[in-house]
Each structure stands twice: as C-alpha cells, then as structure tokens.
Amino acid sequence: MKIGEVYKKIKKDKVAFCAFIVLFLMYFAITFADFFAVYPNNFSDRNRAYMPPSNIYVIDKDNKIQKPYTYNYNKVFDKKNLTIRYNQDRNKKYKIKFFAKGYEYKILGLFKSNLHLIVPEDNCALFLLGTDINGCDIYSRLFFGGQISLTIGFLALLISFPIGALYGGISGYMGGVTDKIMMRIAEAIMSIPTFYLLIILASILPSNMTSKQSFALITAILAFIGWAGFSRVIRGMVLSIKTHDYIKAIETIGASRKRIILKHILPQTSSYVIIALTLSVPSYILAESGLSFLGLGIQLPEASWGNMLREAQEFANIIYRPWLLTPGFLIFIAVLSFNVLGDKIRDIFDPKALK
C-alpha cells in the first residue's frame, strides 16, 4: 500500500488525523528547537530559580491595545516565613518582538541563523512557563528535551527490528532442530530482567561519557535484547507464509534460501512490522522518561522530558509550581497520539482484525 493511500485513510478518521497533526507539530517543533526557544539550551540563572511564568499583556491600564509586553519580577525574601517570592515590577514595560534576531544557532547543524519566533527586549526576563530550581527556562527546554525524548527510541527500533525480523525469518523458514535452538536462545534473552540490567549498565559505564552517549549506549544494548520478542512473532508468521504455493514454486526453480527469506518471505511481514513500529515508539518514550526520572538516563545540564519532570515529584512543587508538570503533559499527549495513530495504521494494514 502506498504512503498516499495510507494518508488518505488516516485523514478520513478525525481522531487519528488529529493525532497525526499533533505528532507532526511536535517533531517540527523539536527539529527547529532553537527557532522556537527563547533561550539557548545551556541557559541558567540561579538568581531566578522557580520564577513563575511571565504574564503577557496586550491591553494597558488605560484599556488601549498595545503590542505584546511584559514586566520583570523582583525577588523578595520573606523573613517572617523564610520563603522567597516574586513580585511583579510594573515600573517598566518590556516589549516582546516576533520573528526577530536573537542568539546565534545552526539550523539542522548546518546553516547559521539568529532568527527566533519570540525575542524579549534587552534586560527582560521572559519565562513563558516559569523556571526550574536551576533558573532554566522551562519553555525553551521543552523543545530541547523533546529532541531526546521523541527521537532516542528510534535508535533502538532501528537496531532491534532488523535483527528480530531476520532472526525470526531464518528460524521459521529453517524449522526443525535449528528452529528449536534459535527459539530457546530468544527465550533466554527475553528472560533477562530489563530493570536490573539498566541499573548494572548505569553503574559500569565510563564516568567520562556524556549523558547523551551513555543513554544512547544503554538504549542500543536494550535494543539487542528487545529484538527477541519481536522475532518470535515474525517466526510464527513465516511458518504460515512458507506453506504457500508460490513459496513452494520458488523453491522448485532452485532459488537459494537467502533469496527466499529476504526477497519473498520477509516482505510479506511488512504490514505487521509497520504496525509494530508505530506501537513500539510510545514504550520507548516512556522508557526514556522513566529512566531519566529515576536518574539513570539523561543527566543535567542536558534536557529531556523525563529529567525535567523529576522536580514535580515533590508535593510542594505540584501545589505551588504547577508549571513544572508541563513535560509530563507533553509525554501523555505524545504517547496517546502514537497509540491512536498506531491503532489506525493497524486497522488499515490488517482489516481482517476488524471482523
């Protein structure tokens, strides 16, 4: 089935099409993260820790429409309650510019640019979604964190799916003793406790590795383990496919086993592979978020939705700083969208499942 036909069927389903649009916007946003971000990825101002979101105004005190502007916050220490609060300083307005020049960055790592969607006036502290304990802009880090959370899972899928498909295809086609031995090996790999393996890997990785390198390595290692379950499903499909008459005909004319498996059997499993690929992405998003949340994945100062959510585990932060929950909301939306889209793709490629 062609991509255009799949897209037309997705478009007819309003819920699935909404999920597709949401995911498209998410990946578009993280691809051009620097353009949408107000501050660079390494920005931090500890003097502005836990600053509340900046208020944007378009109507002044005289009820006149103005260009968007905001006010800075003054940090005040409450000696009586031993707490820090922020009071809005309305003595000076700070204009907000759109499609203006800001800090320099590279588009897709290739072309230099300094154009940004939102640029605050000089000396303006603009934090659209507040800041965290380190004074990092939550709004900007959502884009940079999404680059990790939404893409690192594809690394595992690119490793595990080809291995699982080839292994399952060989096992199913060969059959007999070869099939039994290969499946016992796959079952042994599936029995390895993933969570404890992650803890061991996190403790033995070299200390001079960056958090991105270490998590990419962990994800790659997990992918080499995750292929086993996928291979069992492919093996079952191959056992059915190899009994078809056209496979018998190909064997009769003397085609090699390699050609039969790669050219004639595995392509017949492509529909399931596409479905499994779509439905597997959410699990890797949740895995990254969970590992980073537990401190086993991406570490500060690098951003990911998982480690950004760590501060929200404190009850006081949930009550008084709800903006820290924003990464969790995006994780929920991304996983839900992938599941909805995956279900629709499954219905398209496997219409018999609806009967």
Buried (B, 14 or more C-beta within 10 A) or exposed (E): EEEEEBEEBBEEBEEBBEBBEBBEEBBEBBBBBBBBBBBBBEBBBEEBBBBBBBEEBEEEEEEEEEEEBBBBBEEEEEEEEEEEEBEEEEEEBBBBBEEBEBEEBEEEEEEEBEBBBBBBBEEBBBBBBBBBBBBBBBBBBBBBBBBBBBBBBBBBBEBBBEBBBBBBBBBBBBEEEEBEEBBEBBEEBBEEEEEEBBEEBBEEBEEEEEBBEBBBBBBBBBBEBBBBBBBBBBBBBBBEBBEEEEBEEBBEEEBEEEEBBBEBBBEBBEBBBBBBBBBBBBBBBBBBBBBBBBEBBBBBBBBBBBBBBBBBEEEEBEEEBEBBBBBBEBBEBBBEBBBBBBBBBBBBBEEEEEE
